[in-house]
Amino acid sequence: LSQANDDLQNLLNSTDIATIFLGDDLTIKRYTESATRILSLRSTDVGRPIGDLRIHLKDIDLVADCRAVIHTLVQKRMRVETEDGAWCLMRILPYRTAENAIDGLVLTFVDIQDLKVAEELGAMRAYFEAIFNTVREPLLVLDSHFVINSANRYFFDTFRLRRKDALGKSLAAVAGGAFDVPTLFESLEEILANNATLEDFVVEHEFATIGAKRFLLNARRLDDT
C-alpha cells in the first residue's frame, strides 16, 4: 500500500496539473505539488477543511462551488484567474470509489494561460481590423522587407485586387508594378532606419483594371509598442 501510494503521488505530480482531493466534508485528503499555487497548502494541512486555507483565486467562492457539486453530483467546469494573473481551467468532480459510491471531490486546475493570451490577441486583432476596414483610403501594413502583411478593404476595392493577389507579396509586385519605384523604396528604407515619415509621394501608373491614376502616398514606421 505504501508503494502504491508513492507511485500514485509521483504520477500525479508528474502531470503538472494542480489536483486536490477532498473528503465529502470538504477536508483535504491529498494534493499535488502544483496545487500550492491555488491554495496555501502544507503537508500539515491534510485533514483541514478547504475553507480554512487561503485560496489564491479571484472572484470565486470555491467552497460554495464544492458544496454545490457535493449536493448535485454535477461536475463544475469554468475558467478561473489566480491572484498572480494566471488563468486555469477548473474542474470539480465527484470522487467515485470502485463501488461507484461518492466519497468526496476531485479538483483539477489546468494551466490555460497561453490559450487565454492567444484569445485576447485574437480579439484585439479583430477589434483593430474592424477599425482598419473603416478607413476610406487604401491602407497597407508592410513588414521590414516591404512584404504586405495586411490591407484594408478599400485597398482591394480601389485596385480591384483579391486578397491572394496582395497578402504575402512584395509591394513592388502588386497592382501591376505601380509601386515598383526605386525612389519610393529608398524613402521607405529611410523611414525604417531613421523613423522618418513620407508624405504625398506621387505615384502615377496606367493600371490594367482601373486605367491611368495618380495617387499621393504617405507612410510612417510602425513600432512594436
PLY file of the C-alpha trace (Angstrom):
ply
format ascii 1.0
element vertex 225
property float x
property float y
property float z
element edge 224
property int vertex1
property int vertex2
end_header
0.00 0.00 0.00
2.86 2.35 0.79
4.48 1.62 -2.59
1.18 2.13 -4.40
0.65 5.39 -2.56
4.11 6.63 -3.55
3.56 5.59 -7.17
0.23 7.42 -7.29
1.67 10.58 -5.77
4.60 10.61 -8.21
2.26 10.02 -11.14
0.02 12.92 -10.12
2.97 15.25 -9.60
4.44 14.35 -12.99
1.33 15.58 -14.81
1.93 19.17 -13.60
-1.84 19.50 -13.19
-2.85 21.04 -9.89
-5.06 18.38 -8.28
-6.76 18.39 -4.88
-8.71 15.51 -3.36
-11.36 16.39 -0.79
-13.46 14.29 1.51
-17.23 14.62 1.48
-16.82 17.06 4.40
-14.51 19.16 2.16
-11.36 18.34 4.11
-8.04 17.95 2.30
-7.18 14.29 1.62
-4.37 14.58 -0.93
-2.90 17.16 -3.31
-0.20 17.52 -5.94
2.75 19.87 -5.61
1.43 22.27 -8.25
-1.77 22.73 -6.23
0.14 25.02 -3.88
-0.27 27.85 -6.40
-4.04 27.52 -5.94
-4.16 27.02 -2.17
-1.70 27.84 0.61
-1.01 24.17 1.29
1.47 22.35 3.52
1.70 18.70 4.43
0.19 19.50 7.83
-2.96 20.80 6.09
-4.13 17.28 5.21
-7.34 16.77 7.19
-8.16 20.50 7.38
-11.30 21.96 5.74
-10.56 23.67 2.46
-12.40 26.73 3.73
-9.71 27.26 6.39
-6.99 27.74 3.77
-6.09 30.81 1.76
-7.39 30.39 -1.79
-5.40 32.21 -4.48
-8.29 32.70 -6.92
-10.07 35.88 -7.94
-13.83 36.41 -7.84
-14.79 32.85 -6.97
-16.31 31.15 -3.93
-14.52 27.82 -4.17
-16.13 26.40 -1.04
-19.64 27.19 -2.31
-18.82 25.60 -5.68
-17.54 22.47 -3.94
-20.68 22.22 -1.81
-22.85 22.58 -4.92
-21.10 19.66 -6.62
-21.40 17.51 -3.48
-25.13 18.33 -3.32
-25.98 17.89 -7.02
-23.24 15.43 -8.10
-22.97 17.53 -11.27
-19.41 18.47 -12.15
-18.47 22.16 -12.45
-16.15 23.39 -15.15
-15.07 27.02 -15.50
-12.16 29.33 -16.21
-10.61 30.95 -13.17
-7.88 33.54 -12.64
-5.27 33.26 -9.94
-4.18 36.22 -7.84
-0.97 36.50 -9.85
-2.92 36.84 -13.11
-2.59 33.30 -14.48
-5.60 31.52 -15.98
-6.65 27.93 -15.32
-9.45 25.64 -16.36
-11.00 24.45 -13.09
-12.98 21.22 -12.86
-14.72 19.99 -9.72
-15.90 16.39 -9.99
-17.44 13.91 -7.56
-14.89 11.32 -6.41
-16.27 7.86 -7.16
-14.95 4.72 -5.50
-14.62 1.33 -7.18
-18.08 0.53 -5.81
-19.42 3.68 -7.53
-20.00 5.40 -4.20
-19.34 9.15 -3.82
-16.50 9.75 -1.38
-15.68 13.43 -1.83
-14.43 15.58 -4.70
-11.54 15.90 -7.11
-10.48 19.41 -8.09
-8.17 19.93 -11.07
-6.66 23.16 -12.40
-5.12 23.06 -15.88
-2.93 25.94 -17.00
-4.54 27.71 -19.99
-2.51 30.92 -19.85
-1.19 30.51 -23.41
-4.70 29.88 -24.70
-6.04 32.92 -22.85
-3.32 35.15 -24.28
-3.98 33.82 -27.78
-7.70 34.54 -27.41
-7.03 38.05 -26.18
-4.65 38.72 -29.06
-7.24 37.36 -31.48
-9.93 39.62 -30.01
-7.57 42.60 -30.16
-6.69 41.83 -33.75
-10.38 41.60 -34.70
-11.00 44.94 -32.97
-8.24 46.72 -34.85
-9.15 45.07 -38.14
-12.67 46.44 -37.74
-11.20 49.94 -37.35
-8.71 49.26 -40.14
-11.50 48.47 -42.57
-13.48 51.63 -41.80
-10.69 53.84 -43.19
-11.92 55.20 -46.53
-8.47 55.21 -48.14
-6.29 52.34 -49.35
-4.17 51.26 -46.38
-1.34 48.73 -46.18
0.83 47.30 -43.41
4.25 46.13 -44.61
6.94 44.15 -42.83
10.58 45.23 -42.74
11.12 43.64 -46.17
8.18 45.57 -47.64
6.01 42.50 -47.92
2.31 43.18 -47.41
1.13 41.81 -44.05
-2.38 43.21 -44.23
-4.51 45.54 -46.32
-7.87 47.14 -45.72
-10.98 46.53 -47.76
-10.71 49.88 -49.51
-7.28 48.92 -50.89
-8.69 45.81 -52.54
-11.72 47.72 -53.83
-9.67 50.60 -55.22
-7.18 48.46 -57.12
-9.67 45.65 -57.85
-7.44 43.04 -56.29
-8.17 39.79 -54.46
-6.58 39.10 -51.10
-4.39 36.36 -52.55
-3.06 38.88 -55.10
-1.59 41.10 -52.37
-1.14 39.46 -48.96
2.31 37.96 -48.55
3.53 39.65 -51.74
6.19 42.33 -52.10
4.83 45.85 -52.51
6.79 46.07 -55.76
4.96 43.07 -57.18
1.34 44.12 -56.68
-1.00 46.32 -58.72
0.88 45.70 -61.94
4.14 47.07 -60.53
2.64 50.50 -59.81
4.71 50.84 -56.64
7.95 49.45 -58.10
9.59 52.85 -57.95
13.25 53.00 -56.79
12.85 56.39 -55.12
9.84 55.11 -53.20
11.79 52.19 -51.76
14.69 54.50 -50.93
12.23 56.59 -48.92
10.83 53.51 -47.19
14.35 52.43 -46.22
14.88 55.90 -44.76
11.69 55.53 -42.72
12.87 52.24 -41.23
16.37 53.45 -40.48
15.61 56.88 -39.03
11.92 56.78 -38.10
11.23 59.36 -40.77
7.87 59.93 -42.46
6.83 60.03 -46.10
4.17 62.50 -47.16
2.44 63.00 -50.52
4.79 60.82 -52.57
3.34 60.88 -56.09
2.60 57.54 -57.77
1.35 57.63 -61.36
0.55 54.45 -63.24
-1.54 53.05 -66.06
-3.47 50.27 -64.32
-4.87 47.42 -66.38
-8.05 47.34 -64.31
-8.73 50.97 -63.40
-6.87 52.97 -66.04
-4.45 55.85 -65.55
-4.39 57.07 -61.95
-2.34 59.42 -59.79
-2.02 58.74 -56.07
-0.39 60.53 -53.16
1.28 58.00 -50.86
2.01 58.58 -47.16
3.99 56.26 -44.89
5.40 56.01 -41.39
7.19 53.40 -39.32
5.05 51.13 -37.18
6.84 50.24 -33.96
6.07 47.14 -31.87
4.97 49.31 -28.97
0 1
1 2
2 3
3 4
4 5
5 6
6 7
7 8
8 9
9 10
10 11
11 12
12 13
13 14
14 15
15 16
16 17
17 18
18 19
19 20
20 21
21 22
22 23
23 24
24 25
25 26
26 27
27 28
28 29
29 30
30 31
31 32
32 33
33 34
34 35
35 36
36 37
37 38
38 39
39 40
40 41
41 42
42 43
43 44
44 45
45 46
46 47
47 48
48 49
49 50
50 51
51 52
52 53
53 54
54 55
55 56
56 57
57 58
58 59
59 60
60 61
61 62
62 63
63 64
64 65
65 66
66 67
67 68
68 69
69 70
70 71
71 72
72 73
73 74
74 75
75 76
76 77
77 78
78 79
79 80
80 81
81 82
82 83
83 84
84 85
85 86
86 87
87 88
88 89
89 90
90 91
91 92
92 93
93 94
94 95
95 96
96 97
97 98
98 99
99 100
100 101
101 102
102 103
103 104
104 105
105 106
106 107
107 108
108 109
109 110
110 111
111 112
112 113
113 114
114 115
115 116
116 117
117 118
118 119
119 120
120 121
121 122
122 123
123 124
124 125
125 126
126 127
127 128
128 129
129 130
130 131
131 132
132 133
133 134
134 135
135 136
136 137
137 138
138 139
139 140
140 141
141 142
142 143
143 144
144 145
145 146
146 147
147 148
148 149
149 150
150 151
151 152
152 153
153 154
154 155
155 156
156 157
157 158
158 159
159 160
160 161
161 162
162 163
163 164
164 165
165 166
166 167
167 168
168 169
169 170
170 171
171 172
172 173
173 174
174 175
175 176
176 177
177 178
178 179
179 180
180 181
181 182
182 183
183 184
184 185
185 186
186 187
187 188
188 189
189 190
190 191
191 192
192 193
193 194
194 195
195 196
196 197
197 198
198 199
199 200
200 201
201 202
202 203
203 204
204 205
205 206
206 207
207 208
208 209
209 210
210 211
211 212
212 213
213 214
214 215
215 216
216 217
217 218
218 219
219 220
220 221
221 222
222 223
223 224
